[in-house]
Amino acid sequence: MSPTPRKKKLSQAGTANDDVLAVLVDERNGREYYVSMIDTLVVDGREYSVMYNYEPDDGSHFSPEIVIMRMYRGQSGDLAFSSIINKKELDEVFDHFFRRYEAAKFQR
């Protein structure tokens, strides 16, 4: 991602394909990103969303990457996301998510 936070708005959710839960649209260039939401969490009073990028199965060997973004709710209730550019903040949120993931895995 770029060195400045990039805000993205949630433009669509719950499509016919269960693998695609959201389409994020970059407000700067209009590019669409297909993502599947994994988790939302609050760390130090800030909301974050954990997702992975989705690519249609075209036969290639695609490995999804986990993406963590700061999540905001607009006045109209719309969701907006921005990149986390502070490495310490990103590491803290990832560690928090990973601990939750590990705890949930052992509870099954």
C-alpha positions in Angstrom: 0.0 0.0 0.0 1.0 3.6 -0.4 2.7 5.5 2.5 -0.5 7.5 3.1 -3.7 5.9 4.4 -6.0 4.9 1.6 -9.6 4.9 2.4 -11.9 2.4 0.9 -15.6 2.2 1.1 -17.7 -0.9 1.3 -19.8 -0.8 -1.8 -21.4 -4.2 -1.9 -22.0 -7.1 0.5 -23.5 -10.6 0.4 -23.2 -11.4 -3.3 -24.5 -14.6 -4.8 -21.1 -16.3 -4.4 -20.6 -17.0 -0.6 -16.9 -16.6 -1.0 -17.1 -12.9 -1.8 -18.6 -11.0 1.1 -17.6 -7.5 0.1 -16.2 -5.3 -2.6 -14.0 -2.4 -1.4 -13.7 0.5 -3.7 -10.6 2.8 -3.5 -11.9 6.3 -3.4 -8.8 7.7 -5.1 -8.8 5.6 -8.3 -12.1 3.6 -8.3 -10.3 0.3 -8.3 -12.4 -2.6 -6.8 -11.0 -5.1 -4.3 -12.9 -8.3 -3.6 -12.5 -9.5 0.0 -13.9 -12.0 2.4 -14.4 -10.7 5.9 -12.8 -12.9 8.6 -13.2 -10.9 11.8 -13.7 -7.5 13.3 -12.1 -6.5 16.6 -11.5 -3.5 18.8 -8.0 -2.7 20.0 -7.3 0.4 22.2 -10.7 1.8 21.3 -10.3 1.5 17.5 -12.2 -0.9 15.3 -10.4 -3.1 12.8 -11.5 -5.5 10.1 -9.5 -8.6 9.2 -10.1 -9.9 5.7 -8.4 -11.7 2.9 -8.3 -10.8 -0.7 -10.4 -12.9 -3.0 -9.6 -13.8 -6.5 -11.9 -16.0 -8.7 -10.7 -19.5 -9.2 -9.1 -19.5 -12.6 -7.0 -22.5 -12.1 -3.9 -20.7 -10.9 -2.3 -21.3 -7.6 -3.5 -18.3 -5.7 -2.7 -17.9 -2.0 -4.9 -15.3 -0.3 -3.2 -12.8 2.0 -4.7 -11.5 5.3 -5.4 -7.8 5.2 -6.1 -5.8 8.4 -7.5 -2.3 8.0 -8.9 0.3 10.3 -12.7 0.4 10.1 -14.8 3.6 10.4 -18.5 4.0 10.4 -19.8 7.1 8.6 -22.7 9.2 9.7 -25.0 7.4 7.3 -23.9 4.0 8.6 -21.6 3.3 5.6 -18.3 1.5 6.4 -15.0 2.9 5.3 -11.6 1.3 5.7 -8.1 2.8 5.8 -4.6 1.2 5.6 -2.6 1.0 8.8 0.7 2.7 8.1 2.2 2.5 11.6 4.0 -0.9 11.8 3.7 -1.0 15.6 -0.1 -0.5 15.4 -0.4 -3.1 12.7 1.7 -5.7 14.6 -0.3 -5.1 17.8 -3.6 -5.6 15.9 -2.3 -8.7 14.1 -1.0 -10.2 17.4 -4.4 -9.6 19.0 -6.2 -11.2 16.1 -3.8 -14.2 16.1 -4.4 -14.8 19.8 -8.2 -14.7 19.2 -7.8 -17.1 16.3 -5.6 -19.6 18.3 -8.0 -19.5 21.2 -11.0 -20.1 18.9 -9.2 -23.0 17.3 -8.6 -24.8 20.6 -12.2 -24.3 21.7 -13.6 -26.4 18.8 
